[in-house]
Amino acid sequence: MPTRKPLYVRLPEPEALRLDEAAHRLRRSKQDLVASLITLDNLRRVTVETSGDGLTVGHAEFRPFSPPDVLTGDELASWLQTDAETISKLADDGELPGRKLGDEWRFARDAVLDWLARR
């Protein structure tokens, strides 16, 4: 087992409860869940501001995923964490907003976000 270094954080109660629930459902320790979020492949500085007067010390680093304005079916499937066949079926059935260019679908990110918000 790798050496572990203590990390002490205070989370707002709703987020702490969500972390507890995620650990329970995934049957993983909270330590492992937090550690899996911080890898060398997704490092980027994040600034956290609090609304209270209390002192908050520390930082976390992540690389956010910014999808392009127009996505292919494969890119959209990856972004929505589903398979490309599901995306194609939804688009072919007219449920998912998109345009067909030749034999390939293209999806506007904003239209997909609107579609998700309406469901």
Buried (B, 14 or more C-beta within 10 A) or exposed (E): EEEEEEEEEEEEEEEEEEBEEEBEEEEEEEEEEBBEEEEEEEEEEEEEEEEEEEEEEEEBEEEEEEBEEBBBBBBBBBBBEEEBEBBBEBBEEEEBBBEEEEEEBBBBBEBBEEBEEEE
